[in-house]
Amino acid sequence: MPNSRVLMVSYDMILYLPLIFIFINTNLVSGIIPETRCVDHERIALLQFKKALVDDHALLNSWKNSTNACDCCRWRGVGCNNSTGQVIALDLSGIWSDQEDQKLGLSGEIDSSLLSLSSLTYLDLSGNNFTRIPEFIGSLKSLHHLNLSGVELTSPKIPHQLGNLSNLQTLDLEGTPVFIKDTHWLSSLSSLKYLDLSNIYLSYSVSLLNTAIKLPSLVELRLRNSFLPVNTANSFLDPLTNLSNSFYVLDLHNNDLPSDTIYPWLFNFSRSLSVVNLSVNKLLGTIPDAFGTFRNLKTLDLGFNNGLKGGIPSSFRNLSHLRRLLLYRNDLDQDLPSLFSNLHVRSLQVLGLSWNRISGSLPDFTTFSALTELYLDNNRLNGSFPRKFQENSSLLILHLWSNRINGLLPDLSVFGSLSELYLDNNLLQGTLGGLLGSLFKLKSLDASYNFFQGTITEQHFVNLSRLVYLDLSHNSLALNLSPDWSPPFQLGTISLSSCKLRSSFPTWLKTQKNLVVLDISDNGINGTVPNWFWESVIPHLQYLNLSSNEIYGTVPDLVSGEIPLIDLGSNSFSGSLPLFPANTAVLIVSDNMFSGPVSSLCHLTTTLSFLDLSNNKLSGKLPNCWNSYEQLFILNLENNEFTGEIPDSIGALRSVFMMSMRGNRLTGELPSFLRNCTDLGLLDLGENMLSGKIPEWIGESFWMLRVLSLSSNRFHGAIPASLCMLKKIQILDLSVNIISGTIPKCVNNLSGMSTGRTYATIGFDESGLDHSQRFIGYRTMFKETLQWKGRQSEYRNTLGLVVSLDLSSNRLTGEIPDQITSLLGLVAVNLSRNSLTGPIPEHVGLLRWLDFLDLSRNHLAGGVPLSLSQLSNLGMLDLSFNNLSGRIPKSTQLQSFDMSSYTGNPTLCGVPLLNECPGDGDGTRGGRQEDIEEVEDDGKWISNGFYVSIVVGFVFGFWGLCGSLLVSDSWRHGYFEFLSMVKDKTIVTVELNFARLYRRTPT
């Protein structure tokens, strides 16, 4: 996505070409022209100016009062007139240091000695730290250019004396924290052509915009991120007078301006505007036709408004000078061929339509003869590529990722200039060989997450010497690359996950000296990692993913590198846990055979946000250095051999969202410091040896908690009523402990269990590798191990749809509270193996999503509630070994369970039990003769009219639905979004009900 601020060569650049020429003459070639010495009193003034400054970085080291440095025209940042020697320019802007990773600037006072520079026309003090903007600057009457952008000020006051600069042509205060309320001084700047007040809080500057646009010479106005006041809309309605006929650039990016006020104001402008940026505002509705009247328009940016609908109006065909049209992140839903037909094909160079709902197939976009950048990613494009592109194209960038484009790739050799091609996350098929061989200038290629197939050999890469970014992951490709291959390129990013590399570690990686991102996961690589990889490749990487292979051996200390993201999971690495780079942000070594203590973790710093050490053989006590990881979001230590108590420093993880220590040997009570982890969404401490009472503060502190598992420990005492404060809880597992007392009646306050879930997963998705390499994210979907239908099952992709309450295998007494039937989203309830008494709640049938109900091995009495027969989704029922009595209600659902679901209740009778109920006695196991006769008569009412009704109903029902979907786009989109939700529900239902078949299959 291009930088929307780089619009064109700005007018002020043209304006100051003479000054740039002066700098060149003065500072670079002064040795070959007649010697020019600065005016003596101006040299003294500059030295006085330096005295008031603090120069910690020796930026003014050349400013000296010595014989060898007496010519101030040779000093850094000083520009002189070659004829008179007078100082006409000062450029003392701060400079960026890559070495120190910061801007180096001056600080202190701006001294009034500058008044001695009577010919000063150019003053740039940007990127420094000063106490204030002095009033005397308004007396520098010769100034044409004043740049105070990015200056850190102690005093935010802006002096009104700036209005005295009648010759000022450019004023740049961008990003300087000044307070502007009175804008009267601005109206006096009659010569001003360029004004930039971006990134300044202008919420109190009601009249600023109206004042600025009335400046008679104004050419360019930038007010980006300026927090314009809400009542700015009133100034939009003021009559526009004294407007400059050469007003070309208006940039109001990110000001929350509404369309109903800005449009009428904007369309009253002189039609001279050539650049309009209204991105990140509150524009709603369709794009107005009136934009088509701006005949000089070259750049229009309406992106990131989220509310623009429809498509591009036909009036845009009149914009014969339009070069850049940016409409990112809106709600446009026009089909692409129609949209293209409303654009001028000869002038357009950049078209940004990413993140909309644009549909249709790809037309032949080579008809846009000047087009160099086309962004169509994250839409709803379907169909295939055109069979053939008609014209040669000068296209440089083509983004089509995250659509539904299918079929084969056509001949792309017409795009001989293409440098970026992103096709990922589509439905494309066929081979990639022809593509790789024809795009000689390609620098970035992403074809991941498609259905490409075939074999890729080194011959396909022969002409791709400029390639720096390559992602072919998650296709059906096989890369047949010889071990001694020497690639023609030097890649920065290699992502070849699931690409069927050779079984041995790819030695050709040794030739890649610029690697920043490497992902060769899930390739069946077998063997050890060679030493040259750890020594020469690792130090330069920022992302390393070797997961899901068959790599074994030890991992050396990696402290020499700086790798923020490391994934070595699902291999067979062994030995002790090595030292990792101190700045590591994501560390995943799960599902290996690492052993021993984890004290090396204390080497890591505050950058750590994701730590997964699960499923290893790590042992010993947990280190007490967790207060170093303020940004830690995910902590997974499950299924190791850790012992001892949970360290108090765990409470310092204030940002942690997921914490799992399941399956270790941890002892002691839950530390009270844990209550500080208030952002927790998942806490799993199951299968340890923890003891004590369940703390009250769990319910009081963890307001975001969705999953809580304390199962298989030694907790005792009553269930604290404060757990009812867990409003978002979705899975609560306290099973297999020594908990006593009653089930709190406040369970109806667990509102997270009262509604079904709309998302199948619980986790976060900042996934993949950003195409620009500026951001590398990681995806995690949380998993949870639940006791389900007699066996432990792991839920990940459908965890978000599971709503479960498990209090089994404890010492609970009393009745099951009726309030439990208000938790309408429950999918599973397990209260078995307690000492519960009383009846089963009468309204249990309200739990319509219930799939699993286990109340076995208690002391429940009374009958089986009739409402239980209404649970059509029930896949597992166990009421065995209680004191239930009476007849089992008749229903297809309840009679489908075998006798084991009801056994151990001596006075319970009816199908499927062999016990006959009183009055049955006819040998039909509770059946009645009249029931049989009724079944025999069931078919007598079916006649020819019945079949005619079926046919008529089908015709009207089918075309009533399908016809509506064909005619209405909104109905069609809504219907398929509904189907998508049903799909998620179906997935979890299938997984849950599969256990029914498993349970009834003989072993």
GIGI-V833430 format. One record per residue. RES is the residue in one small letter. SS is DSSP state (H for helix, E for strand, C for the rest). PHI is phi as a letter, one per 20 degrees, with the letter a starting at -180 (999 if undefined). Layout:
res | ss | phi
RES | SS | PHI
RES | SS | PHI
This chain:
res | ss | phi
m | C | 999
p | C | f
n | C | f
s | C | f
r | C | e
v | C | e
l | C | e
m | C | a
v | C | f
s | C | f
y | H | f
d | H | f
m | H | f
i | H | f
l | H | f
y | C | d
l | H | g
p | H | g
l | H | f
i | H | g
f | H | f
i | H | f
f | H | g
i | H | f
n | H | f
t | H | f
n | H | d
l | C | d
v | C | d
s | H | f
g | H | f
i | H | d
i | C | d
p | C | g
e | C | g
t | C | d
r | C | d
c | C | f
v | C | f
d | H | f
h | H | f
e | H | f
r | H | f
i | H | f
a | H | f
l | H | f
l | H | f
q | H | f
f | H | f
k | H | f
k | H | f
a | C | e
l | E | d
v | E | d
d | C | d
d | C | f
h | C | d
a | C | l
l | C | f
l | C | d
n | C | f
s | C | f
w | C | e
k | C | c
n | C | e
s | C | c
t | H | f
n | H | f
a | H | c
c | C | f
d | C | e
c | H | f
c | H | f
r | H | e
w | C | f
r | C | g
g | C | n
v | E | d
g | E | d
c | E | d
n | C | f
n | C | f
s | C | e
t | C | d
g | C | m
q | C | f
v | E | f
i | E | d
a | E | b
l | E | c
d | E | d
l | C | d
s | C | f
g | C | f
i | E | d
w | E | e
s | E | d
d | C | f
q | C | f
e | C | e
d | C | l
q | E | a
k | E | e
l | E | d
g | C | b
l | C | e
s | E | b
g | E | o
e | C | d
i | C | e
d | C | e
s | H | f
s | H | f
l | H | f
l | H | f
s | H | f
l | C | e
s | C | f
s | C | d
l | C | f
t | C | d
y | E | c
l | E | c
d | E | c
l | C | d
s | C | f
g | C | m
n | C | d
n | E | c
f | E | c
t | C | f
r | C | a
i | C | e
p | C | f
e | H | f
f | H | f
i | H | g
g | H | f
s | H | e
l | C | e
k | C | f
s | C | e
l | C | f
h | C | d
h | E | c
l | E | c
n | E | d
l | C | d
s | C | f
g | C | m
v | C | e
e | E | e
l | E | d
t | C | e
s | C | d
p | C | e
k | E | f
i | C | d
p | C | f
h | H | f
q | H | f
l | H | g
g | H | f
n | H | e
l | C | e
s | C | f
n | C | e
l | C | f
q | C | d
t | E | c
l | E | c
d | E | c
l | C | d
e | C | g
g | C | m
t | C | e
p | C | f
v | C | e
f | E | d
i | C | d
k | C | d
d | C | e
t | C | d
h | H | f
w | H | f
l | H | f
s | H | f
s | H | e
l | C | e
s | C | f
s | C | e
l | C | f
k | C | d
y | E | c
l | E | c
d | E | c
l | C | d
s | C | f
n | C | l
i | C | c
y | C | f
l | C | d
s | C | f
y | C | e
s | C | e
v | C | f
s | C | e
l | H | f
l | H | f
n | H | f
t | H | f
a | H | f
i | H | f
k | C | e
l | C | f
p | C | f
s | C | d
l | C | f
v | C | d
e | E | c
l | E | c
r | E | c
l | C | c
r | C | f
n | C | l
s | C | d
f | C | l
l | C | g
p | C | f
v | C | g
n | C | e
t | H | g
a | H | g
n | H | f
s | H | f
f | H | f
l | C | e
d | C | f
p | C | f
l | C | e
t | C | c
n | C | l
l | C | f
s | C | f
n | C | f
s | C | d
f | C | f
y | C | d
v | E | c
l | E | c
d | E | c
l | C | d
h | C | g
n | C | l
n | C | c
d | C | l
l | C | e
p | E | e
s | H | f
d | H | f
t | H | d
i | H | f
y | H | f
p | H | g
w | H | f
l | H | f
f | C | f
n | C | e
f | C | f
s | C | g
r | C | f
s | C | f
l | C | g
s | C | d
v | E | c
v | E | c
n | E | c
l | C | d
s | C | f
v | C | l
n | C | c
k | E | c
l | C | f
l | E | c
g | E | m
t | E | e
i | C | f
p | C | f
d | H | f
a | H | f
f | H | f
g | H | f
t | H | e
f | C | e
r | C | f
n | C | e
l | C | f
k | C | d
t | E | c
l | E | c
d | E | c
l | C | d
g | C | f
f | C | l
n | C | e
n | C | m
g | E | d
l | E | f
k | E | d
g | E | m
g | C | b
i | C | e
p | C | f
s | H | f
s | H | f
f | H | f
r | H | f
n | H | f
l | C | e
s | C | f
h | C | d
l | C | f
r | C | d
r | E | c
l | E | c
l | E | d
l | C | c
y | C | g
r | C | l
n | C | c
d | E | c
l | E | f
d | C | c
q | C | f
d | E | f
l | H | f
p | H | g
s | H | f
l | H | f
f | H | f
s | H | f
n | C | e
l | C | d
h | C | f
v | C | e
r | C | e
s | C | d
l | C | f
q | C | d
v | E | c
l | E | c
g | E | d
l | C | c
s | C | f
w | C | l
n | C | c
r | C | c
i | C | f
s | E | d
g | E | n
s | C | e
l | C | f
p | C | e
d | C | f
f | H | e
t | H | f
t | H | f
f | C | e
s | C | f
a | C | e
l | C | f
t | C | d
e | E | c
l | E | c
y | E | d
l | C | c
d | C | f
n | C | l
n | C | c
r | E | c
l | E | f
n | C | c
g | C | m
s | C | d
f | C | f
p | C | g
r | C | f
k | C | b
f | C | e
q | C | e
e | C | c
n | C | f
s | C | c
s | C | e
l | C | f
l | C | d
i | E | c
l | E | c
h | E | d
l | C | c
w | C | f
s | C | l
n | C | c
r | C | c
i | C | f
n | E | c
g | E | n
l | E | e
l | C | f
p | C | e
d | C | f
l | C | d
s | C | f
v | C | f
f | C | e
g | C | f
s | C | e
l | C | f
s | C | d
e | E | c
l | E | c
y | E | d
l | C | d
d | C | f
n | C | l
n | C | c
l | E | c
l | E | f
q | E | c
g | E | n
t | C | d
l | C | d
g | H | g
g | H | f
l | H | f
l | H | f
g | H | e
s | H | d
l | C | d
f | C | f
k | C | e
l | C | f
k | C | d
s | E | c
l | E | c
d | E | c
a | C | d
s | C | f
y | C | l
n | C | c
f | E | c
f | E | f
q | E | b
g | E | o
t | E | d
i | E | d
t | E | d
e | H | f
q | H | f
h | H | f
f | H | d
v | C | g
n | C | e
l | C | d
s | C | f
r | C | e
l | C | f
v | C | c
y | E | c
l | E | c
d | E | c
l | C | d
s | C | f
h | C | l
n | C | c
s | E | d
l | E | e
a | E | c
l | E | e
n | E | d
l | C | d
s | C | f
p | C | g
d | C | e
w | C | f
s | C | d
p | C | f
p | C | e
f | C | d
q | C | c
l | C | e
g | C | e
t | E | c
i | E | c
s | E | c
l | C | c
s | C | f
s | C | l
c | C | d
k | C | l
l | C | f
r | C | f
s | C | f
s | C | e
f | C | f
p | C | f
t | H | f
w | H | f
l | H | f
k | H | f
t | H | e
q | C | e
k | C | e
n | C | d
l | C | f
v | C | d
v | E | c
l | E | c
d | E | c
i | C | c
s | C | f
d | C | l
n | C | c
g | C | m
i | C | f
n | E | c
g | E | p
t | C | e
v | C | e
p | C | f
n | H | f
w | H | f
f | H | f
w | H | f
e | H | e
s | H | d
v | H | e
i | H | g
p | H | g
h | H | d
l | C | f
q | C | d
y | E | b
l | E | c
n | E | c
l | C | d
s | C | f
s | C | l
n | C | c
e | E | c
i | E | e
y | E | c
g | E | o
t | C | e
v | C | d
p | C | f
d | C | f
l | C | d
v | C | f
s | C | f
g | C | e
e | C | c
i | C | d
p | C | f
l | E | c
i | E | c
d | E | c
l | C | d
g | C | f
s | C | l
n | C | c
s | E | c
f | E | f
s | E | c
g | E | n
s | E | f
l | C | f
p | C | f
l | C | f
f | C | d
p | C | g
a | C | f
n | C | e
t | C | g
a | C | d
v | E | c
l | E | c
i | E | c
v | C | c
s | C | f
d | C | l
n | C | c
m | E | c
f | E | f
s | E | c
g | E | n
p | C | f
v | C | c
s | H | f
s | H | f
l | H | f
c | H | f
h | H | f
l | C | f
t | C | d
t | C | f
t | C | f
l | C | f
s | C | c
f | E | b
l | E | c
d | E | c
l | C | d
s | C | f
n | C | l
n | C | c
k | E | c
l | E | f
s | E | b
g | E | n
k | E | f
l | C | f
p | C | f
n | C | d
c | C | c
w | H | f
n | H | f
s | H | e
y | C | d
e | C | f
q | C | e
l | C | f
f | C | d
i | E | c
l | E | c
n | E | c
l | C | d
e | C | f
n | C | l
n | C | c
e | E | c
f | E | f
t | E | c
g | E | n
e | E | e
i | C | f
p | C | f
d | H | f
s | H | f
i | H | g
g | H | f
a | H | e
l | C | e
r | C | f
s | C | d
v | C | f
f | C | d
m | E | c
m | E | c
s | E | c
m | C | c
r | C | g
g | C | m
n | C | c
r | E | c
l | E | f
t | E | c
g | E | n
e | C | e
l | C | f
p | C | f
s | H | f
f | H | f
l | H | f
r | H | f
n | H | f
c | C | e
t | C | f
d | C | e
l | C | g
g | C | d
l | E | b
l | E | c
d | E | c
l | C | d
g | C | f
e | C | l
n | C | c
m | E | c
l | E | f
s | E | c
g | E | n
k | E | e
i | C | f
p | C | f
e | C | f
w | H | f
i | H | g
g | H | f
e | H | e
s | H | d
f | C | e
w | C | f
m | C | e
l | C | f
r | C | d
v | E | c
l | E | c
s | E | c
l | C | d
s | C | f
s | C | l
n | C | c
r | E | c
f | E | f
h | E | c
g | E | n
a | E | e
i | C | f
p | C | f
a | H | f
s | H | f
l | H | f
c | H | f
m | H | e
l | C | f
k | C | f
k | C | d
i | C | f
q | C | c
i | E | c
l | E | c
d | E | c
l | C | d
s | C | f
v | C | l
n | C | c
i | E | c
i | E | f
s | E | c
g | E | n
t | C | d
i | C | f
p | C | g
k | H | f
c | H | e
v | H | g
n | H | f
n | H | e
l | C | f
s | H | f
g | H | f
m | H | e
s | C | e
t | C | c
g | C | f
r | C | e
t | C | d
y | C | d
a | C | f
t | C | d
i | C | d
g | E | r
f | E | b
d | E | c
e | C | d
s | C | e
g | C | m
l | E | d
d | C | f
h | C | g
s | C | e
q | C | m
r | C | f
f | C | c
i | E | c
g | C | d
y | C | b
r | E | d
t | E | b
m | E | d
f | C | f
k | C | c
e | E | b
t | E | e
l | E | c
q | E | f
w | E | c
k | C | l
g | C | n
r | E | b
q | E | e
s | E | c
e | E | d
y | E | d
r | C | c
n | C | f
t | C | c
l | H | g
g | H | f
l | H | e
v | C | e
v | C | c
s | E | c
l | E | c
d | E | c
l | C | d
s | C | f
s | C | l
n | C | c
r | E | c
l | E | f
t | C | c
g | C | n
e | E | e
i | C | f
p | C | f
d | H | g
q | H | f
i | H | f
t | H | f
s | H | e
l | C | e
l | C | f
g | C | e
l | C | g
v | C | d
a | E | b
v | E | c
n | E | c
l | C | d
s | C | f
r | C | l
n | C | c
s | C | c
l | C | f
t | E | c
g | E | n
p | C | e
i | C | f
p | C | g
e | C | f
h | C | e
v | H | f
g | H | f
l | H | f
l | C | e
r | C | f
w | C | e
l | C | f
d | C | d
f | E | c
l | E | c
d | E | c
l | C | d
s | C | f
r | C | l
n | C | c
h | E | c
l | E | f
a | E | c
g | E | n
g | C | e
v | C | f
p | C | g
l | H | g
s | H | f
l | H | f
s | H | f
q | H | e
l | C | e
s | C | f
n | C | e
l | C | f
g | C | d
m | E | b
l | E | c
d | E | c
l | C | d
s | C | f
f | C | l
n | C | c
n | E | c
l | E | f
s | E | b
g | E | n
r | E | e
i | C | f
p | C | g
k | C | e
s | C | a
t | H | g
q | H | f
l | H | f
q | H | f
s | C | f
f | C | e
d | C | f
m | H | f
s | H | f
s | H | f
y | C | c
t | C | f
g | C | n
n | C | d
p | C | g
t | E | d
l | E | e
c | E | c
g | C | o
v | C | g
p | C | e
l | C | f
l | C | e
n | C | f
e | C | e
c | C | e
p | C | g
g | C | n
d | C | f
g | C | l
d | C | d
g | C | m
t | C | d
r | C | l
g | C | n
g | C | e
r | C | c
q | H | f
e | H | f
d | H | f
i | H | f
e | H | f
e | H | f
v | H | f
e | H | f
d | C | e
d | C | f
g | C | e
k | C | f
w | C | e
i | C | f
s | C | c
n | H | f
g | H | f
f | H | f
y | H | f
v | H | f
s | H | f
i | H | f
v | H | f
v | H | f
g | H | f
f | H | f
v | H | f
f | H | f
g | H | f
f | H | f
w | H | f
g | H | f
l | H | e
c | H | f
g | H | f
s | H | f
l | H | f
l | H | f
v | H | e
s | C | d
d | H | f
s | H | f
w | H | f
r | H | f
h | H | f
g | H | f
y | H | f
f | H | f
e | H | f
f | H | f
l | H | f
s | H | f
m | H | f
v | H | f
k | H | g
d | H | f
k | H | f
t | H | f
i | H | g
v | H | f
t | H | f
v | H | f
e | H | f
l | H | f
n | H | f
f | H | f
a | H | f
r | H | f
l | H | f
y | H | f
r | H | f
r | H | e
t | C | e
p | C | f
t | C | d
